[in-house]
C-alpha cells in the first residue's frame, strides 16, 4: 500500500466514523489515488487534481466540479500531515447550482406507469417494478431507501415499515395503508419469486433473486415511462423515478388544503415523514407545484377580503 493509499484509508475511516457514508467520494478518491500512483506522484498538487478532475474532457462541468470537490476534502486532510500537499482553491471549477424541475405525476399517470410495467420481460420483473412504483407513490421514500428494505423491515401485524440508516444516518418508521400492506404481502407470496443459492433478506429482488441495483431499476423505469407514453414537459422537466417522492409531498399538502387543515403545522410532520433534516428541504419539494401556488393565492385573497375595511 502506497503512502497516499494509506492516507486515503485513514481519511475515509475518520469521516465515516463521523457519520458520512462517502460512497461516491470513496470511489472517486480511490481512482484519483490510482491516477497519482500511476504518474509516480508522491503528493497532491492543484495541477494534478485539476488534470484528473476534468477527465473525461467531454463530460459536463458540474461533474468536473464534483470530482474536484471530493479531492479538496481529502487534500485538506493530507495537508495537515504533509505541508507540501496543495489544497485546490474553493473557487476553482465552482459548481453552478442547477436543480431539475420536478415532474409531478397525476394519479392517472402513476396508474399508467403501473400498467406499462406489464410490458417488462418477466412476470416477476413486472411485479417488482409495480411494487416499487406503488411503494414510492404512497410513502414518498427515496429510491435507495426502498431498494434497501429487508423483509423484516415490514411489520404486517400493525401496518408499518422501518427505514433504517438512510440519508444522514437516520431511521424512521412509516405507517402503511392496509391496501399497501396487502400488496406487499401478495408480492412476497408470489410463487415465481426467485430463490438464489445465497438467500437475501431484501424485500424487492431482481430476476436473479438479488437485491435491486439502482442503475438497473433506472433503466427499467425508462422503458416503462416510454411505454406509458409520458413525455417531458421541458428540457429540465423529465419523468424520473425520484419525482414520485416530489409528487407524494405535493399531494399530501394538497390534501391538507382540501381538508381545511393547518398546512403550516403539518409541514414539520411531512418533513419528518420524508426523512428531511429540516423543513427547508421540504419547501423545495413543494415550491415547483402550480397547484399549490394557486391554492396559496386563493387563501391570501380570502384573507385580504375578510379583513375589516
Secondary structure as UniProt FT lines:
FT   HELIX           3..17
FT   TURN            18..19
FT   HELIX           23..38
FT   TURN            39..40
FT   HELIX           46..53
FT   TURN            57..58
FT   HELIX           61..79
FT   TURN            80..81
FT   TURN            83..84
FT   TURN            90..93
FT   HELIX           107..116
FT   HELIX           117..119
FT   HELIX           123..139
FT   HELIX           143..147
FT   HELIX           151..153
FT   STRAND          154..155
FT   TURN            156..159
FT   STRAND          160..163
FT   HELIX           167..169
FT   STRAND          172..175
FT   HELIX           178..188
FT   TURN            191..192
FT   TURN            207..208
FT   HELIX           214..228
FT   TURN            235..236
FT   TURN            241..242
FT   HELIX           243..258
FT   TURN            259..260
FT   HELIX           263..274
FT   HELIX           279..287
FT   HELIX           290..306
//
